[in-house]
Amino acid sequence: MIDTHCHLEQQIFDEDRKDLITQLRMKMSAVITDASDPHYYDVTFDMVDKNRGFLFAVAGIHPEYIGTFSDAEVNEAVNKLKENRHRLVGVGETGLDYAYIQDESQREQQRRLFLRFINLGKELSMPIVVHLRNGRDEADVFDDAFKILRTNNAHRVHLHMFGCRRLVEEAIGLGYYISTNAIVLHSKTYQKVVRDTPLERLMLETDAPWLHPTLDRDKRNDPTHVREVAEKIAEIKRITVEEVIDTTTRNAVEFYDLKLRGE
C-alpha cells in the first residue's frame, strides 16, 4: 500500500514521528508526505533523507495560505524547492480553496499562485498535487481550476481528495489521477467519484493527521488507515482488496516515478 497524500511534518507527529515511520515501514510500500507550508520544508526534507526509498515528499504552498506569505517569501519558497528538487517527487499541494477564501481579490491571488506552481511542476518535470474546495457562494472552484489547468497545458496532475463527480470523465480524458481518503467511507458523492473513476487512475491517501476514518476531529489519523480506504474502494467496485492495493500501488509508483527501497 502507498499513502500518496499525508502530512507527517505536522507538529502532532513530533513526539512519535520516528516510531510511527518504523511501524509504517512494516506495513506499507511507501508514503508520500506533503509539506504545504514553507515553515515545514526542512522537517520534511530531513524525513526524506533519513528514509530514502520509503518516504517521499511533495511540497508547495496550500491555497488557504494566500496572503500569509509576502511575494518575497513565496519567491524564497519556490527557490528552496528548486534547490531541493532531488528531495521531491512532486510539487504541491497547490490549487484553489474558495471555502477558506471568499474575497475575490484574494481568490485571484490564489489563481496566480496556482499557475506559478503549475509552471514550477513543468520546470522541474514533476507532477503537481491539486487541492480544490468549493465555498458556499456561486463561484465554482472546479470550473475555475480546470480552466487554468487546461489553458496552461498542465500534465501529470494528481487531484487530491477530488469530489466533483461531473468532471471525473474530463479529468480522466486529460490524463489526471484521482485519490480519495476516508471521506469515501461516509460520503455518497465521493463514493460516486470512486465508482466512476477507472481503477487504473485511482490512488489511495489519508490526508493524515486529519480525516480519521471515524471523522472524529479529536482522533489523529495516520497512513495505516489507508487500508480502510482500499477496502471501501473494493466494496464500491466489487473487486478484491488485493486488486485495489496492487493497482493503486502500481499507479502511485508509475505516476510519481518512485524509486522504492530494494529496487
KOLFIBA-644126 format. One record per residue (C-alpha): residue in three letters; residue number from 1; x, y, z. Coordinates in steps of 0.02 Angstrom, whole numbers, plus 32768, in hexadecimal, padded with zeros to 4 digits. Example, Ala and Ser with C-alpha at 12.3 -4.5 7.8 and 13.67 -1.06 7.14 Angstrom:
% residues 2
<site rest="ALA" nr="1" u="8267" v="7F1F" w="8186"/>
<site rest="SER" nr="2" u="82AC" v="7FCB" w="8165"/>
END
This chain:
% residues 263
<site rest="MET" nr="1" u="8000" v="8000" w="8000"/>
<site rest="ILE" nr="2" u="8034" v="80B3" w="7FE0"/>
<site rest="ASP" nr="3" u="7FEA" v="814B" w="8034"/>
<site rest="THR" nr="4" u="8000" v="81CF" w="7FAD"/>
<site rest="HIS" nr="5" u="7FCD" v="8264" w="8017"/>
<site rest="CYS" nr="6" u="7FE9" v="8282" w="80D0"/>
<site rest="HIS" nr="7" u="803F" v="8305" w="813C"/>
<site rest="LEU" nr="8" u="80BE" v="82B1" w="81AD"/>
<site rest="GLU" nr="9" u="8115" v="8359" w="81C9"/>
<site rest="GLN" nr="10" u="8086" v="8396" w="8236"/>
<site rest="GLN" nr="11" u="80B0" v="83B9" w="82EC"/>
<site rest="ILE" nr="12" u="8035" v="8337" w="832A"/>
<site rest="PHE" nr="13" u="80B2" v="82B3" w="82EE"/>
<site rest="ASP" nr="14" u="814A" v="8302" w="8344"/>
<site rest="GLU" nr="15" u="8148" v="8291" w="83DD"/>
<site rest="ASP" nr="16" u="8140" v="81EA" w="8381"/>
<site rest="ARG" nr="17" u="816A" v="820D" w="82CC"/>
<site rest="LYS" nr="18" u="8201" v="819A" w="82CA"/>
<site rest="ASP" nr="19" u="81A3" v="810A" w="8319"/>
<site rest="LEU" nr="20" u="810E" v="8123" w="82A5"/>
<site rest="ILE" nr="21" u="817C" v="811D" w="820B"/>
<site rest="THR" nr="22" u="81CA" v="807C" w="824D"/>
<site rest="GLN" nr="23" u="811C" v="8031" w="825B"/>
<site rest="LEU" nr="24" u="80EC" v="806F" w="81AE"/>
<site rest="ARG" nr="25" u="8185" v="801B" w="8163"/>
<site rest="MET" nr="26" u="8142" v="7F73" w="819F"/>
<site rest="LYS" nr="27" u="8096" v="7F8B" w="8153"/>
<site rest="MET" nr="28" u="80A9" v="7FF4" w="80B6"/>
<site rest="SER" nr="29" u="810E" v="8002" w="8016"/>
<site rest="ALA" nr="30" u="8124" v="80BE" w="8021"/>
<site rest="VAL" nr="31" u="80DD" v="8160" w="8063"/>
<site rest="ILE" nr="32" u="80D7" v="8209" w="800C"/>
<site rest="THR" nr="33" u="80D3" v="8298" w="8087"/>
<site rest="ASP" nr="34" u="809E" v="8347" w="8054"/>
<site rest="ALA" nr="35" u="80EB" v="83E6" w="8099"/>
<site rest="SER" nr="36" u="806D" v="846B" w="8069"/>
<site rest="ASP" nr="37" u="80B7" v="84F3" w="80D8"/>
<site rest="PRO" nr="38" u="816B" v="8530" w="80BE"/>
<site rest="HIS" nr="39" u="8185" v="852E" w="817A"/>
<site rest="TYR" nr="40" u="8185" v="8470" w="8170"/>
<site rest="TYR" nr="41" u="81F6" v="8456" w="80DA"/>
<site rest="ASP" nr="42" u="8291" v="8431" w="8142"/>
<site rest="VAL" nr="43" u="8238" v="83B2" w="81B1"/>
<site rest="THR" nr="44" u="81F9" v="835C" w="8114"/>
<site rest="PHE" nr="45" u="82A1" v="8359" w="80BD"/>
<site rest="ASP" nr="46" u="82F1" v="8310" w="815A"/>
<site rest="MET" nr="47" u="826F" v="8284" w="815C"/>
<site rest="VAL" nr="48" u="8293" v="825C" w="80A6"/>
<site rest="ASP" nr="49" u="834F" v="8258" w="80C3"/>
<site rest="LYS" nr="50" u="833A" v="81DD" w="8154"/>
<site rest="ASN" nr="51" u="82BF" v="816C" w="80F9"/>
<site rest="ARG" nr="52" u="82FB" v="8161" w="8045"/>
<site rest="GLY" nr="53" u="8299" v="80E9" w="7FDA"/>
<site rest="PHE" nr="54" u="8204" v="80E6" w="8050"/>
<site rest="LEU" nr="55" u="81D3" v="8197" w="807B"/>
<site rest="PHE" nr="56" u="81BE" v="8212" w="7FEB"/>
<site rest="ALA" nr="57" u="818D" v="82C9" w="7FEA"/>
<site rest="VAL" nr="58" u="812B" v="8349" w="7F89"/>
<site rest="ALA" nr="59" u="812B" v="83FF" w="7FBE"/>
<site rest="GLY" nr="60" u="80D6" v="84A1" w="7F93"/>
<site rest="ILE" nr="61" u="8065" v="8525" w="7FE0"/>
<site rest="HIS" nr="62" u="7FB2" v="84FA" w="800C"/>
<site rest="PRO" nr="63" u="7F35" v="8572" w="7FBD"/>
<site rest="GLU" nr="64" u="7EE8" v="859B" w="8066"/>
<site rest="TYR" nr="65" u="7F8C" v="85F2" w="8093"/>
<site rest="ILE" nr="66" u="7F76" v="8678" w="8010"/>
<site rest="GLY" nr="67" u="7F9C" v="871D" w="8062"/>
<site rest="THR" nr="68" u="8002" v="86C8" w="80EA"/>
<site rest="PHE" nr="69" u="80A6" v="86D3" w="808B"/>
<site rest="SER" nr="70" u="80EC" v="876D" w="8037"/>
<site rest="ASP" nr="71" u="8124" v="8768" w="7F81"/>
<site rest="ALA" nr="72" u="81D7" v="8760" w="7FBD"/>
<site rest="GLU" nr="73" u="81AF" v="86CC" w="802E"/>
<site rest="VAL" nr="74" u="8157" v="8671" w="7FA0"/>
<site rest="ASN" nr="75" u="81EF" v="868E" w="7F32"/>
<site rest="GLU" nr="76" u="825F" v="864B" w="7FBC"/>
<site rest="ALA" nr="77" u="81F1" v="85B0" w="7FCE"/>
<site rest="VAL" nr="78" u="81F3" v="858F" w="7F13"/>
<site rest="ASN" nr="79" u="82AF" v="85A2" w="7F0D"/>
<site rest="LYS" nr="80" u="82C2" v="852A" w="7F9F"/>
<site rest="LEU" nr="81" u="825A" v="84A8" w="7F43"/>
<site rest="LYS" nr="82" u="82C8" v="84BB" w="7EAA"/>
<site rest="GLU" nr="83" u="8364" v="84A7" w="7F13"/>
<site rest="ASN" nr="84" u="831D" v="8409" w="7F64"/>
<site rest="ARG" nr="85" u="82D0" v="83BB" w="7ECA"/>
<site rest="HIS" nr="86" u="8333" v="831C" w="7EED"/>
<site rest="ARG" nr="87" u="82CC" v="8308" w="7F8C"/>
<site rest="LEU" nr="88" u="8225" v="831B" w="7F32"/>
<site rest="VAL" nr="89" u="81B7" v="82AE" w="7EC5"/>
<site rest="GLY" nr="90" u="8133" v="8333" w="7EA8"/>
<site rest="VAL" nr="91" u="80FA" v="83E6" w="7EBF"/>
<site rest="GLY" nr="92" u="8068" v="8419" w="7F2D"/>
<site rest="GLU" nr="93" u="7FF2" v="8414" w="7F74"/>
<site rest="THR" nr="94" u="7FB7" v="84A8" w="7F0F"/>
<site rest="GLY" nr="95" u="7F0F" v="84D8" w="7EC8"/>
<site rest="LEU" nr="96" u="7E77" v="853D" w="7EFE"/>
<site rest="ASP" nr="97" u="7E16" v="8544" w="7FA0"/>
<site rest="TYR" nr="98" u="7D78" v="85AB" w="7F9B"/>
<site rest="ALA" nr="99" u="7D3D" v="856D" w="8045"/>
<site rest="TYR" nr="100" u="7DCA" v="85C2" w="80A4"/>
<site rest="ILE" nr="101" u="7DDA" v="8655" w="802D"/>
<site rest="GLN" nr="102" u="7D3C" v="86B7" w="8000"/>
<site rest="ASP" nr="103" u="7D89" v="875C" w="7FC9"/>
<site rest="GLU" nr="104" u="7D93" v="8763" w="7F0B"/>
<site rest="SER" nr="105" u="7E37" v="87C2" w="7F08"/>
<site rest="GLN" nr="106" u="7E85" v="873A" w="7F75"/>
<site rest="ARG" nr="107" u="7E39" v="86B3" w="7F08"/>
<site rest="GLU" nr="108" u="7E8F" v="8705" w="7E74"/>
<site rest="GLN" nr="109" u="7F31" v="86FD" w="7ED6"/>
<site rest="GLN" nr="110" u="7F10" v="8643" w="7EF0"/>
<site rest="ARG" nr="111" u="7EFC" v="862C" w="7E35"/>
<site rest="ARG" nr="112" u="7FA1" v="8683" w="7E13"/>
<site rest="LEU" nr="113" u="7FFA" v="8619" w="7E95"/>
<site rest="PHE" nr="114" u="7FAA" v="857E" w="7E4D"/>
<site rest="LEU" nr="115" u="7FEF" v="85AA" w="7DA2"/>
<site rest="ARG" nr="116" u="809A" v="85C8" w="7DEC"/>
<site rest="PHE" nr="117" u="809F" v="8519" w="7E35"/>
<site rest="ILE" nr="118" u="805C" v="84CD" w="7D94"/>
<site rest="ASN" nr="119" u="80EF" v="851D" w="7D3C"/>
<site rest="LEU" nr="120" u="8167" v="84E4" w="7DC5"/>
<site rest="GLY" nr="121" u="812B" v="8432" w="7DAB"/>
<site rest="LYS" nr="122" u="8151" v="8443" w="7CF2"/>
<site rest="GLU" nr="123" u="81FC" v="848F" w="7D15"/>
<site rest="LEU" nr="124" u="822A" v="8402" w="7D8B"/>
<site rest="SER" nr="125" u="81D6" v="837D" w="7D1E"/>
<site rest="MET" nr="126" u="816F" v="8346" w="7DB4"/>
<site rest="PRO" nr="127" u="80B7" v="8324" w="7DD6"/>
<site rest="ILE" nr="128" u="804C" v="83A4" w="7E2E"/>
<site rest="VAL" nr="129" u="7FD8" v="837D" w="7EBF"/>
<site rest="VAL" nr="130" u="7F36" v="83E0" w="7EB1"/>
<site rest="HIS" nr="131" u="7EC4" v="8410" w="7F41"/>
<site rest="LEU" nr="132" u="7E15" v="844F" w="7F14"/>
<site rest="ARG" nr="133" u="7D8D" v="8480" w="7F8E"/>
<site rest="ASN" nr="134" u="7CEE" v="84E0" w="7F69"/>
<site rest="GLY" nr="135" u="7CA6" v="856B" w="7FD2"/>
<site rest="ARG" nr="136" u="7BEF" v="8590" w="7FF0"/>
<site rest="ASP" nr="137" u="7BDB" v="8616" w="7F6B"/>
<site rest="GLU" nr="138" u="7BB7" v="85FF" w="7EB2"/>
<site rest="ALA" nr="139" u="7C6C" v="85FC" w="7E7A"/>
<site rest="ASP" nr="140" u="7CA0" v="854C" w="7E47"/>
<site rest="VAL" nr="141" u="7D50" v="851D" w="7E7A"/>
<site rest="PHE" nr="142" u="7D52" v="8484" w="7E09"/>
<site rest="ASP" nr="143" u="7D25" v="84E2" w="7D6A"/>
<site rest="ASP" nr="144" u="7DA3" v="856B" w="7D92"/>
<site rest="ALA" nr="145" u="7E2E" v="84EE" w="7DB7"/>
<site rest="PHE" nr="146" u="7E10" v="8481" w="7D1F"/>
<site rest="LYS" nr="147" u="7E12" v="851B" w="7CB0"/>
<site rest="ILE" nr="148" u="7EBC" v="854A" w="7CF7"/>
<site rest="LEU" nr="149" u="7EFD" v="8498" w="7CE5"/>
<site rest="ARG" nr="150" u="7EC1" v="8487" w="7C32"/>
<site rest="THR" nr="151" u="7EF7" v="8534" w="7BFA"/>
<site rest="ASN" nr="152" u="7FA6" v="8519" w="7C3D"/>
<site rest="ASN" nr="153" u="7FB6" v="8467" w="7BFD"/>
<site rest="ALA" nr="154" u="7FD4" v="841C" w="7CA8"/>
<site rest="HIS" nr="155" u="8000" v="8365" w="7CA5"/>
<site rest="ARG" nr="156" u="8028" v="82E1" w="7D28"/>
<site rest="VAL" nr="157" u="7F9F" v="8327" w="7D97"/>
<site rest="HIS" nr="158" u="7F6F" v="82D3" w="7E3B"/>
<site rest="LEU" nr="159" u="7EC2" v="830B" w="7E73"/>
<site rest="HIS" nr="160" u="7ECE" v="82F0" w="7F2E"/>
<site rest="MET" nr="161" u="7E29" v="82C8" w="7F87"/>
<site rest="PHE" nr="162" u="7DCA" v="82F1" w="7EE8"/>
<site rest="GLY" nr="163" u="7D0F" v="8301" w="7F04"/>
<site rest="CYS" nr="164" u="7CC3" v="8340" w="7E61"/>
<site rest="ARG" nr="165" u="7C68" v="82B1" w="7E0D"/>
<site rest="ARG" nr="166" u="7C34" v="8314" w="7D72"/>
<site rest="LEU" nr="167" u="7CEA" v="8334" w="7D43"/>
<site rest="VAL" nr="168" u="7D2D" v="8284" w="7D5E"/>
<site rest="GLU" nr="169" u="7D1C" v="8256" w="7CA6"/>
<site rest="GLU" nr="170" u="7D76" v="82F5" w="7C71"/>
<site rest="ALA" nr="171" u="7DFF" v="82D9" w="7CF1"/>
<site rest="ILE" nr="172" u="7E1C" v="822A" w="7CB1"/>
<site rest="GLY" nr="173" u="7E1C" v="8269" w="7BFE"/>
<site rest="LEU" nr="174" u="7EA3" v="82E7" w="7C2C"/>
<site rest="GLY" nr="175" u="7F0E" v="825E" w="7C76"/>
<site rest="TYR" nr="176" u="7EF9" v="8291" w="7D2C"/>
<site rest="TYR" nr="177" u="7EFF" v="821C" w="7DC1"/>
<site rest="ILE" nr="178" u="7E85" v="8223" w="7E54"/>
<site rest="SER" nr="179" u="7EA2" v="81F3" w="7F09"/>
<site rest="THR" nr="180" u="7E23" v="81DB" w="7F93"/>
<site rest="ASN" nr="181" u="7E2E" v="81CB" w="804F"/>
<site rest="ALA" nr="182" u="7DBF" v="8197" w="80DF"/>
<site rest="ILE" nr="183" u="7D39" v="8212" w="80AC"/>
<site rest="VAL" nr="184" u="7D05" v="818C" w="802F"/>
<site rest="LEU" nr="185" u="7CCB" v="8123" w="80C2"/>
<site rest="HIS" nr="186" u="7C44" v="81A2" w="80E6"/>
<site rest="SER" nr="187" u="7C1E" v="820C" w="804D"/>
<site rest="LYS" nr="188" u="7BB0" v="81D1" w="7FBD"/>
<site rest="THR" nr="189" u="7BFB" v="8257" w="7F4E"/>
<site rest="TYR" nr="190" u="7CAA" v="8214" w="7F66"/>
<site rest="GLN" nr="191" u="7C6C" v="8162" w="7F52"/>
<site rest="LYS" nr="192" u="7C26" v="8191" w="7EA8"/>
<site rest="VAL" nr="193" u="7CCB" v="81E3" w="7E78"/>
<site rest="VAL" nr="194" u="7D24" v="8140" w="7EA2"/>
<site rest="ARG" nr="195" u="7CA1" v="80DA" w="7E45"/>
<site rest="ASP" nr="196" u="7CB7" v="8143" w="7DA8"/>
<site rest="THR" nr="197" u="7D75" v="8149" w="7DAC"/>
<site rest="PRO" nr="198" u="7DD0" v="80B8" w="7D5A"/>
<site rest="LEU" nr="199" u="7E39" v="8058" w="7DD7"/>
<site rest="GLU" nr="200" u="7ED0" v="807B" w="7D69"/>
<site rest="ARG" nr="201" u="7EBF" v="8134" w="7D95"/>
<site rest="LEU" nr="202" u="7E9F" v="8124" w="7E4F"/>
<site rest="MET" nr="203" u="7F19" v="813A" w="7EDE"/>
<site rest="LEU" nr="204" u="7F06" v="812B" w="7F9A"/>
<site rest="GLU" nr="205" u="7F21" v="81B3" w="801A"/>
<site rest="THR" nr="206" u="7EF8" v="81DF" w="80CF"/>
<site rest="ASP" nr="207" u="7F19" v="829B" w="80DE"/>
<site rest="ALA" nr="208" u="7F57" v="826D" w="818C"/>
<site rest="PRO" nr="209" u="7F5B" v="82AE" w="8212"/>
<site rest="TRP" nr="210" u="7EAD" v="82E7" w="81DD"/>
<site rest="LEU" nr="211" u="7E16" v="8281" w="81A4"/>
<site rest="HIS" nr="212" u="7E20" v="81EC" w="8218"/>
<site rest="PRO" nr="213" u="7DAC" v="8163" w="81D4"/>
<site rest="THR" nr="214" u="7D30" v="818A" w="825F"/>
<site rest="LEU" nr="215" u="7D36" v="8243" w="822C"/>
<site rest="ASP" nr="216" u="7D50" v="8267" w="82E5"/>
<site rest="ARG" nr="217" u="7DB2" v="8309" w="82E6"/>
<site rest="ASP" nr="218" u="7E04" v="82DA" w="838B"/>
<site rest="LYS" nr="219" u="7E52" v="823C" w="8344"/>
<site rest="ARG" nr="220" u="7EF8" v="8245" w="82EA"/>
<site rest="ASN" nr="221" u="7EFA" v="81EF" w="8242"/>
<site rest="ASP" nr="222" u="7F96" v="8199" w="81FF"/>
<site rest="PRO" nr="223" u="7FC7" v="8142" w="815C"/>
<site rest="THR" nr="224" u="7F9B" v="8092" w="819A"/>
<site rest="HIS" nr="225" u="7EE4" v="80BF" w="8185"/>
<site rest="VAL" nr="226" u="7EFC" v="80C1" w="80CA"/>
<site rest="ARG" nr="227" u="7EC9" v="8009" w="80CF"/>
<site rest="GLU" nr="228" u="7E19" v="8038" w="8101"/>
<site rest="VAL" nr="229" u="7E11" v="80A8" w="8069"/>
<site rest="ALA" nr="230" u="7E49" v="8017" w="7FFD"/>
<site rest="GLU" nr="231" u="7DC4" v="7FA8" w="804A"/>
<site rest="LYS" nr="232" u="7D3C" v="8025" w="8022"/>
<site rest="ILE" nr="233" u="7D77" v="8038" w="7F6F"/>
<site rest="ALA" nr="234" u="7D72" v="7F7B" w="7F5D"/>
<site rest="GLU" nr="235" u="7CC0" v="7F7A" w="7F9E"/>
<site rest="ILE" nr="236" u="7C8A" v="8004" w="7F26"/>
<site rest="LYS" nr="237" u="7CDB" v="7FB3" w="7E8F"/>
<site rest="ARG" nr="238" u="7CB0" v="7F01" w="7EC4"/>
<site rest="ILE" nr="239" u="7D61" v="7EC2" w="7EB6"/>
<site rest="THR" nr="240" u="7DDF" v="7E7F" w="7F33"/>
<site rest="VAL" nr="241" u="7E3F" v="7EED" w="7FAB"/>
<site rest="GLU" nr="242" u="7EDE" v="7E9D" w="7F67"/>
<site rest="GLU" nr="243" u="7EB5" v="7ED9" w="7EB8"/>
<site rest="VAL" nr="244" u="7E97" v="7F89" w="7EF9"/>
<site rest="ILE" nr="245" u="7F3A" v="7F8A" w="7F5A"/>
<site rest="ASP" nr="246" u="7FA1" v="7F40" w="7ECC"/>
<site rest="THR" nr="247" u="7F5C" v="7FB7" w="7E48"/>
<site rest="THR" nr="248" u="7F60" v="8056" w="7EAF"/>
<site rest="THR" nr="249" u="8011" v="802E" w="7EE9"/>
<site rest="ARG" nr="250" u="8048" v="8017" w="7E34"/>
<site rest="ASN" nr="251" u="7FEE" v="80B8" w="7E04"/>
<site rest="ALA" nr="252" u="804A" v="811B" w="7E8A"/>
<site rest="VAL" nr="253" u="80F4" v="80D2" w="7E5E"/>
<site rest="GLU" nr="254" u="80DE" v="80F9" w="7DA6"/>
<site rest="PHE" nr="255" u="808C" v="81A3" w="7DBC"/>
<site rest="TYR" nr="256" u="810F" v="81E4" w="7E36"/>
<site rest="ASP" nr="257" u="81A0" v="817F" w="7DEE"/>
<site rest="LEU" nr="258" u="81C6" v="813B" w="7E9B"/>
<site rest="LYS" nr="259" u="826A" v="80E1" w="7EB7"/>
<site rest="LEU" nr="260" u="8237" v="806A" w="7F42"/>
<site rest="ARG" nr="261" u="82AF" v="801C" w="7FBD"/>
<site rest="GLY" nr="262" u="82F9" v="7F7B" w="7F7C"/>
<site rest="GLU" nr="263" u="82DD" v="7FA7" w="7EC5"/>
END
